[in-house]
Amino acid sequence: MAFVTVTTKGKITIPKDIRKLLKLHTGDKIEISVTEDGSAIIQPVSKKVDDIFCKLYKSGRKAISVEDMNKAVQKRMKNK
């Protein structure tokens, strides 16, 4: 369990250990649901293809090989 404080603007900071457990990163979206008993459930929102379509394209950028992409993914997974 973690305690957080709500700011005057209604913002909260999710503690680092909770962000790590939920695999949240900067810019990720979360969904907060309130149950009938007044409890809140926080869940990461899965990204849809439509949300990331064309985000990788930048004119003038050289294409990356599949092998390089696989290496980058493997490196990222090892760091988690």
ChimeraX commands (.cxc) that place a marker at each C-alpha (Angstrom):
marker #1 position 0.00,0.00,0.00 radius 0.5
marker #1 position 1.22,3.49,-0.78 radius 0.5
marker #1 position -0.04,6.85,0.39 radius 0.5
marker #1 position -0.01,9.87,-1.92 radius 0.5
marker #1 position -1.06,13.48,-1.54 radius 0.5
marker #1 position -3.43,15.25,-3.90 radius 0.5
marker #1 position -2.18,18.71,-4.93 radius 0.5
marker #1 position -4.37,21.81,-5.18 radius 0.5
marker #1 position -4.60,21.10,-8.93 radius 0.5
marker #1 position -5.81,17.53,-8.31 radius 0.5
marker #1 position -2.52,15.87,-9.28 radius 0.5
marker #1 position -0.85,12.93,-7.57 radius 0.5
marker #1 position 2.56,11.33,-7.90 radius 0.5
marker #1 position 2.56,7.55,-8.26 radius 0.5
marker #1 position 5.42,6.18,-6.16 radius 0.5
marker #1 position 8.35,4.68,-8.07 radius 0.5
marker #1 position 7.81,1.13,-6.75 radius 0.5
marker #1 position 4.16,1.20,-7.91 radius 0.5
marker #1 position 5.16,2.58,-11.34 radius 0.5
marker #1 position 7.71,-0.21,-11.64 radius 0.5
marker #1 position 5.17,-2.90,-10.72 radius 0.5
marker #1 position 2.67,-1.52,-13.24 radius 0.5
marker #1 position 5.43,-1.00,-15.84 radius 0.5
marker #1 position 4.44,2.65,-16.25 radius 0.5
marker #1 position 6.67,5.08,-18.12 radius 0.5
marker #1 position 6.48,8.79,-18.86 radius 0.5
marker #1 position 3.51,9.53,-21.10 radius 0.5
marker #1 position 1.67,6.27,-20.34 radius 0.5
marker #1 position -2.05,6.47,-19.65 radius 0.5
marker #1 position -3.80,4.96,-16.65 radius 0.5
marker #1 position -7.46,4.26,-16.00 radius 0.5
marker #1 position -8.97,4.88,-12.59 radius 0.5
marker #1 position -12.22,3.07,-11.85 radius 0.5
marker #1 position -14.31,3.62,-8.74 radius 0.5
marker #1 position -16.12,0.58,-7.35 radius 0.5
marker #1 position -19.53,0.62,-5.66 radius 0.5
marker #1 position -17.89,0.55,-2.23 radius 0.5
marker #1 position -15.86,3.68,-3.03 radius 0.5
marker #1 position -12.53,1.95,-3.69 radius 0.5
marker #1 position -10.39,3.07,-6.61 radius 0.5
marker #1 position -8.71,0.68,-9.04 radius 0.5
marker #1 position -5.74,1.96,-11.07 radius 0.5
marker #1 position -4.81,0.09,-14.26 radius 0.5
marker #1 position -2.41,0.86,-17.09 radius 0.5
marker #1 position -4.15,1.47,-20.41 radius 0.5
marker #1 position -2.87,-0.76,-23.21 radius 0.5
marker #1 position -1.81,1.18,-26.24 radius 0.5
marker #1 position -3.69,0.63,-29.45 radius 0.5
marker #1 position -2.12,0.60,-32.91 radius 0.5
marker #1 position -4.03,3.79,-33.75 radius 0.5
marker #1 position -2.31,5.57,-30.83 radius 0.5
marker #1 position 1.19,4.87,-32.13 radius 0.5
marker #1 position 0.61,4.78,-35.90 radius 0.5
marker #1 position 3.23,6.89,-37.72 radius 0.5
marker #1 position 4.93,7.97,-34.47 radius 0.5
marker #1 position 8.18,6.33,-35.59 radius 0.5
marker #1 position 8.27,8.02,-38.99 radius 0.5
marker #1 position 10.38,11.13,-39.42 radius 0.5
marker #1 position 11.37,12.39,-42.84 radius 0.5
marker #1 position 15.08,12.04,-43.50 radius 0.5
marker #1 position 15.54,9.34,-40.87 radius 0.5
marker #1 position 17.40,6.25,-42.05 radius 0.5
marker #1 position 15.50,2.97,-41.79 radius 0.5
marker #1 position 16.56,0.56,-39.04 radius 0.5
marker #1 position 17.03,-3.14,-39.73 radius 0.5
marker #1 position 14.87,-5.76,-38.05 radius 0.5
marker #1 position 18.00,-7.15,-36.38 radius 0.5
marker #1 position 18.78,-3.75,-34.83 radius 0.5
marker #1 position 15.18,-3.44,-33.64 radius 0.5
marker #1 position 15.32,-6.90,-32.06 radius 0.5
marker #1 position 18.58,-6.01,-30.29 radius 0.5
marker #1 position 17.03,-2.81,-28.93 radius 0.5
marker #1 position 13.98,-4.69,-27.65 radius 0.5
marker #1 position 16.17,-7.35,-26.01 radius 0.5
marker #1 position 18.29,-4.66,-24.36 radius 0.5
marker #1 position 15.18,-2.88,-23.05 radius 0.5
marker #1 position 13.73,-6.13,-21.67 radius 0.5
marker #1 position 16.99,-6.92,-19.84 radius 0.5
marker #1 position 16.88,-3.50,-18.14 radius 0.5
marker #1 position 13.41,-4.05,-16.63 radius 0.5
marker link #1:1,2 radius 0.2
marker link #1:2,3 radius 0.2
marker link #1:3,4 radius 0.2
marker link #1:4,5 radius 0.2
marker link #1:5,6 radius 0.2
marker link #1:6,7 radius 0.2
marker link #1:7,8 radius 0.2
marker link #1:8,9 radius 0.2
marker link #1:9,10 radius 0.2
marker link #1:10,11 radius 0.2
marker link #1:11,12 radius 0.2
marker link #1:12,13 radius 0.2
marker link #1:13,14 radius 0.2
marker link #1:14,15 radius 0.2
marker link #1:15,16 radius 0.2
marker link #1:16,17 radius 0.2
marker link #1:17,18 radius 0.2
marker link #1:18,19 radius 0.2
marker link #1:19,20 radius 0.2
marker link #1:20,21 radius 0.2
marker link #1:21,22 radius 0.2
marker link #1:22,23 radius 0.2
marker link #1:23,24 radius 0.2
marker link #1:24,25 radius 0.2
marker link #1:25,26 radius 0.2
marker link #1:26,27 radius 0.2
marker link #1:27,28 radius 0.2
marker link #1:28,29 radius 0.2
marker link #1:29,30 radius 0.2
marker link #1:30,31 radius 0.2
marker link #1:31,32 radius 0.2
marker link #1:32,33 radius 0.2
marker link #1:33,34 radius 0.2
marker link #1:34,35 radius 0.2
marker link #1:35,36 radius 0.2
marker link #1:36,37 radius 0.2
marker link #1:37,38 radius 0.2
marker link #1:38,39 radius 0.2
marker link #1:39,40 radius 0.2
marker link #1:40,41 radius 0.2
marker link #1:41,42 radius 0.2
marker link #1:42,43 radius 0.2
marker link #1:43,44 radius 0.2
marker link #1:44,45 radius 0.2
marker link #1:45,46 radius 0.2
marker link #1:46,47 radius 0.2
marker link #1:47,48 radius 0.2
marker link #1:48,49 radius 0.2
marker link #1:49,50 radius 0.2
marker link #1:50,51 radius 0.2
marker link #1:51,52 radius 0.2
marker link #1:52,53 radius 0.2
marker link #1:53,54 radius 0.2
marker link #1:54,55 radius 0.2
marker link #1:55,56 radius 0.2
marker link #1:56,57 radius 0.2
marker link #1:57,58 radius 0.2
marker link #1:58,59 radius 0.2
marker link #1:59,60 radius 0.2
marker link #1:60,61 radius 0.2
marker link #1:61,62 radius 0.2
marker link #1:62,63 radius 0.2
marker link #1:63,64 radius 0.2
marker link #1:64,65 radius 0.2
marker link #1:65,66 radius 0.2
marker link #1:66,67 radius 0.2
marker link #1:67,68 radius 0.2
marker link #1:68,69 radius 0.2
marker link #1:69,70 radius 0.2
marker link #1:70,71 radius 0.2
marker link #1:71,72 radius 0.2
marker link #1:72,73 radius 0.2
marker link #1:73,74 radius 0.2
marker link #1:74,75 radius 0.2
marker link #1:75,76 radius 0.2
marker link #1:76,77 radius 0.2
marker link #1:77,78 radius 0.2
marker link #1:78,79 radius 0.2
marker link #1:79,80 radius 0.2
view
